Structure formats: C-alpha cells, structure tokens
Amino acid sequence: MSKLKISPEEFQEIIKMFLELKQLGFSVSFLARRFGVSQSAMWYYSQGQRKMPEELKEKLKKFLDIQKKIK
C-alpha cells in the first residue's frame, strides 16, 4: 500500500465522499467488506492518511452516486 502524501484537493474530495457515505448509513467497516479492503486500510483512506488507489476511489464514487439516486 502506498503511503504517499495526498494533495489538499484530493483530501477534501475523499473526506466529503466518506461523510456523504456515512450520512447515508454506510460504515467504514461495511465499505471495507463491500470493496474487499482491510478495515484498517479503509479507515486510513477515510481519514486521508493514505493515498487511495484510483480504482477503489472510482468504485466508491460510483457506489455513492447509485446510493444517492436510491435514497
């Protein structure tokens, strides 16, 4: 896993995405299981402490978009 620093813009984007997911009722542990990532890694991603792989970020964005349409 890459521990590269993330840009302030990317940090804001990730924090906003995880806040929206939490408001929709999705926990970090659920998201970790859903997307096949360890809970600790997902927690670090959700706090902006580790750079999230682009593939995972895109999957989370799609998941969030779908959930917004449902609710």
C-alpha positions in Angstrom: 0.0 0.0 0.0 1.2 3.4 -0.9 1.6 5.9 1.9 2.2 8.8 -0.5 1.0 12.2 0.6 -2.2 13.4 -1.0 -3.0 16.8 -2.2 -5.3 19.1 -0.3 -7.9 18.9 -3.1 -7.8 15.1 -3.0 -8.0 15.2 0.8 -11.2 17.3 0.6 -12.7 15.1 -2.1 -12.1 12.0 -0.1 -13.3 13.4 3.3 -16.5 14.7 1.6 -17.2 11.4 -0.1 -16.8 9.4 3.2 -19.0 12.0 5.0 -21.7 11.5 2.4 -21.5 7.8 2.7 -21.7 7.9 6.5 -24.8 10.2 6.2 -26.4 7.5 4.0 -25.7 5.0 6.8 -22.6 3.2 5.5 -19.8 2.5 8.0 -16.1 2.2 7.1 -16.2 -1.5 8.1 -19.1 -2.1 5.8 -17.4 -0.3 2.9 -14.2 -2.3 3.6 -16.0 -5.6 3.4 -18.0 -4.5 0.3 -14.9 -3.5 -1.6 -12.5 -6.2 -0.4 -10.1 -3.9 1.5 -8.9 -4.4 5.1 -10.8 -2.3 7.7 -7.6 -0.6 8.8 -6.7 0.4 5.2 -10.2 1.8 4.6 -10.0 3.7 7.8 -6.7 5.3 6.8 -8.2 6.1 3.4 -11.3 7.7 5.0 -9.1 9.9 7.2 -7.0 11.0 4.3 -3.9 9.5 5.9 -3.1 7.2 2.9 -3.4 7.7 -0.8 -6.4 5.7 -2.0 -5.9 3.6 -5.2 -7.6 5.2 -8.1 -9.6 2.1 -8.9 -11.0 2.0 -5.4 -11.8 5.7 -5.5 -13.8 5.3 -8.7 -15.7 2.3 -7.3 -16.6 4.3 -4.2 -17.7 7.3 -6.3 -20.0 5.0 -8.4 -21.4 3.4 -5.3 -22.1 6.8 -3.7 -23.8 8.0 -6.9 -26.1 5.0 -7.0 -26.9 5.3 -3.4 -27.8 9.0 -3.8 -30.2 8.1 -6.6 -31.9 5.3 -4.5 -32.4 7.5 -1.4 
